[in-house]
Amino acid sequence: MLEPAIGNVRTVEVEGETLAAALDDLMAAYPSLRVHLFDEGGRLRTHVLCFVDGHSTRLEDSATTVGDRTEIRFLQAVSGGSLPGPSLPWSAGSR
Amino acid sequence: MTALAIGTEKGGFLWRNGELTGPLFKGWKVSAWGRAPDGQYLAGLASNWFGASVHRSPDLETWEQVENGPSYEEGRKLNQIWTFCTSDSKVWAGVDEAGLFVSADSGLSWDPVPAFNEHSSRGSWSPGAGGLCAHHVLVDGDRIWVAASAVGVFRSDDGGQTFGRYDEGVPPGVTPDEDDVEEFGYCVHALAADPSRADLIWRQDHKGVFRTSDAGAHWEQIEKGLPANFGFVMVRDASSGALFTVPLEADVNRLPVDGDLAAYRSFDDGDSWERAGSGWPEGPHFTGVLRKSAATDGNGGVWLGTTGGDVYETTDAGDTWRALPFSVPRILSMAVL
């Protein structure tokens, strides 16, 4: 779903010695991606997962060192159902 | 008509020259369509996981996401673009959580409208079943109306510098027990203005069907001939003067009465209504039409998209209808582009 935000490809290379720097480089190259990965507070969206070389992270430690061959993957956490109550944006109410 | 744009829970579709193309934006909810002052087409996309965004296209074929779409600071979430309204050199966007944004560069960048977004009454705003959303925007010069569910109708007379509330004559959705507490929750579902007289506006509300002839200062209930007063749709066809709504049984049963899916039409500005023409499904159809799933070309053409993914078309102001020969996912938005 996010391919259009990065030029209709699935993989891009970024620069940076830390996770934070790599993500900064990614956002600089593809600014349209930011709204999809991060919420209004700049946190990783609830249902977006970030894996660094296969390890899930919520970006708690953005100083994590990354190397030339580090793979950073963003995945969608598929979750089903919904909680009761009308305030959820995905609640099943009519519009 | 260049195209009938159909936004669904799972992408967008275009109906042109008897052919359906799509889906555009695979996997995304397409919640709004528009046309910018520079001629570019606009689409509002949303995802339960990846947020909301605005996209532009010169030709309805190639689309590009704008980098500076509507956005909130922390503390408020921008979940969905609900509507675009283009007037002169500006485009206005109503969003969920309820807010108003404006673009002066044909949708490339957007600014919040503080007078609405930070309105003094905001503390009492509360979401309805469809969320807390600003879903209809009407503009006539410096006068701007914004309909927010489940809050009410707001009007600015100064180009968006200030907004007042305009719900007199409409019962509130919620009446507090305490006498000294302000009534709240005016649950407007849809607005449509007369294209030739902007202060004549019709309102499909949670509490019924209403009309104002003084720009919202007073609303009167107009339901003669309707099988039910609940629904989400209000459309005015400019050429014929016909009004359309699609009645649903009640808020606790949001389906056509007895499964009789049909639009109701008025030729007297809402004084009376009748079932509109022929061509509706013969068997029971327990689907509805959502508030942004109706479109008109202003020349007798009206299209209604259902939650079941069907589109009903009239090109003679409602005398005859037909189901278009396709089925798409649940329809959220439609526009004639």
Interface residues (C-beta under 8 A of the other chain):
Chain A: M1 L2 P4 A5 P31 S32 V35 H36 L37 D39 E40 G41 G42 R45 H47 V48 Q76 A77 P86 S87 P89 W90 S91 G93 S94 R95
Chain B: F25 K26 G27 W28 S47 N48 W49 F50 G51 A52 S53 W63 Q65 V66 E67 G69 S71 Y72 E73 E74 G75 R76 K77 L78 N79 Q80 D96 P127 G128 A129 G130 G131 L132 C133 H135 F232 R254 G288 L290 R291 K292 T307 L332
